[in-house]
Amino acid sequence: MSARETAEPDARGETLALISTRLVQLHSRYYGKGPTKAKTHMVDDAVISILRGGFTTVERTMIDRGHIDAVHTMRRGFQAVMEEQFRSVVQEATGRTVVAYMSQVHTNPDLDVEIFVLEPTAGEPPPHVDLEDQPEVG
């Protein structure tokens, strides 16, 4: 774990709040409207931010008139263009490298989920699941 992760709970909470704030700021800056609520969680090497209420008036109109796919396509394009800025927010806040970034929007309710997978810390083996050792499903 990095020093920030092993710090007292208040410091960890501040780090997660900082990630939420900066992600909302990126949305606000580039969309002209940001989410109304945001909460970031950290589970092992994953940082998950849930942003609520961020669709613009244009996007909400398109969604309400059945053009959900167009909104999803535009949002995916935005995430691809902005990936480095989104990764930087998490890397700067945690002091760790982001090895994977995924984003998904949901239209009803209005949600945007940003998922960041961090590089394992020194001395920690990467997660591994041997499928041969798992019980069969079904």
Secondary structure, DSSP 4 states (H G I P E B T S, - for coil): --HHHHS-HHHHHHHHHHHHHHHHHHHHHHHS---SEEEEEEETTEEEEEEES---HHHHHHHHTT-HHHHHHHHHHHHHHHHHHHHHHHHHHHSS-EEEEEEEEEETTEEEEEEEEEPPPTT-PPP---GGGSPPP-
